Amino acid sequence: MSLLAPAGSGAIRYVAARKLWHLEAGPVSYVIGVNEKNELQSIYWGKRLWRDDDLAAAHSNPEWASFDNSGNTTPQEYPGWGGGRYIEPCLKVTLPDGVRDLVLHYVSHTIDGDTLRIEMKDIAYGLEVTLAYQVYPESGVIRKSAVIRNRTSGPVTLESAQSGAWNLPRGEGYRLTYLSGRWAGEWQINREPIHPGMKVIESRRGNTSHQANPWFAIDEGSADEERGRVWFGAIGWSGNWRLSIEQTSHQQVRVTGGFNPFDFSYRLGSGESLETPPFYGGFTDGGFGEASRILHRFERVNIMPGGATARLRPVLYNSWEATEFAVDEAGQKALAAKAAKLGVERFVMDDGWFGARNNDRAGLGDWTVNRQKFPNGLGPLIDAVNSLGMDFGLWVEPEMVNPDSNLYRQHPDWAMHFPDRPRTEARNQLVLNMAREDVKNYIFEALDRLLVENPKIAFLKWDMNRNFSEPGWPEAPVEQQKELWVAYTRNVYEIIDRLRKKHPKLEIESCSGGGGRVDLGILSRTDEVWTSDNTDAFDRLRIQEGFSYAYTPKAMMAWVTDVPNFNGRSTPLQYRFLVAMMGSLGIGGNLNKWSADDMALATRMVYLYKSIRKTVQEGSLFRLFSPDAGTFSATEYVSGDGRQAVLFAFRSAQDYGYPPPVVRLSGLDERAVYRVKTIDRKLTGGLETVSGAYLMNRGIDLRLGGDFDSTAVVFERLE
Ligand code: DGJ
């Protein structure tokens, strides 16, 4: 008998006769079975299958000589390290009596709506694992996680605890795409063939990191933006994470992800358990473009606070690049007045407002208002900002302490350290050991007090400007000190969750010196992220493109700042605006220095942005011409209801006098007619109305030349 769920719905079915589960996640099928050895075997991940009768019961693969037993040749869902397996394990343990062998077998399962839970247990010991699979039918995304439980009578040490493994269809010729970078150079796209062996991308830095991001995409070697099978995934964890992309000697490509096993050790007392971070996976045959669009929708609807009903991101102003640490009431009020004139909706005062914070050498940890700069507290500035029609946001960096601070003088032991060893400073600061309960509670109370005393603070920009060093926790028992890596992140999450619960209107931006803490874990509890400290519009084109592979433009904060930028480049104000308008628009320039013409252009741009922001933030994104591929780039956004499309185009340099390439749009209705609105008449042919068929097949010609030219064209669908 075949059971078929209606299209677009999700279903998890257990086919008892063949001991397999068919997870139907909208357009995607994921199939797992229990094989004749009672192992949990991966059977299929890809485009949706409709006929359960096609699916044979799982059966292990034969061994390959005496060197690879069937545990190595059979794709498994959650292999333990034991039983002669050499593939990357999902779980590695030392049992109470020193045994380091783990063979997990299927015990039972439950299906609860869109969630399947499978219980596994070691063949001899009371070491249990619950695998949870949640399907998201609208997107085809599946969320995996594991709870590891010690039901033995003594302590168990976990040495690797992964969220799960994704097995691709057996074969070779796969290609990996991933994101790497560094401070001010995040989100660089890397694409390379997958060969036998293992490629590891990871963070050992305590947070998600600028250097690598916990996202991957794998295709069969020839996918492009519009076509080709792409399997993709992301870990929701803002601490040390690892993705191992492995091609076994049996042509099996598998991606294992979860807590980074580096310097990892987690002790489970009898009866205790550890839950891994979520590991999300998705599939499309519509190329990298569709893979990104699936993730964007999924993040907005299923991950970010407020889900599908979350408000659009307001246009914000941020003081950092204008005033750095030299903030005071009069100066901020003056900037706020100018920002309001541009149509800004949120005014954010960045670093410098607290403690003895006149530079980056002092004050972190002392979250009280600096009375020299704000003699009457923050109230008068907040009131002024509110009376200008904007809400007020404030910068904080709660996890850090300057040695030159009252907090450090009172609690030097609160900083992460190993006793009697140097404490490595970065930006003159140390990391508080947030794994400690007292530190966690102190930070929660400090932030809560700030919000209680200033109830009109609508937004916190939560920064983190360095990575861990000397990750010691001397107060904890020696065998538990490495748990700091996990407990730290858990406690940061807990503080954010508690603050949001107590102050339900509060919004938060995740920042870590730019894009150092962007992942699906932090995105589930913050409303936006700071993409990069690099605000140079030309660099930003590539930074933002890389970001868009994995994360929604709604979360992507992008500011218009002054030129020349930090790398010496100057670009026109319109170019800077249009680049920033491809995400969540912010302004970060020193408005005191902007000319009347600049202010007028900025006002027009903010006005335009408000008319297209729903499309940009919540629409479908099409990367038409990559800034990586040449001097011309173009990105298009189509609104969810198909009524509006927006094209952004950039000519960063003129080469050989060639005109820009013809731009063919995507995602429109061929039969529909669209009214064309240009911002500066750079569309040739004087088109006023045009069909979707023309736009998508003939395409348009743009007049862009010289250096750093730019334009935007808006298409409104006519009835
Ligand atoms: C790093 C952030 O990314 C910047 O935007 C700014 O907030 C500074 N920190 C302030 O110290």
Boltz pocket constraint, residues with backbone or C-beta under 6 A from the ligand:
constraints:
  - pocket:
      binder: B
      contacts: [[A, 320], [A, 350], [A, 351], [A, 395], [A, 463], [A, 465], [A, 511], [A, 512], [A, 513], [A, 514], [A, 530], [A, 532], [A, 533]]
      max_distance: 6.0
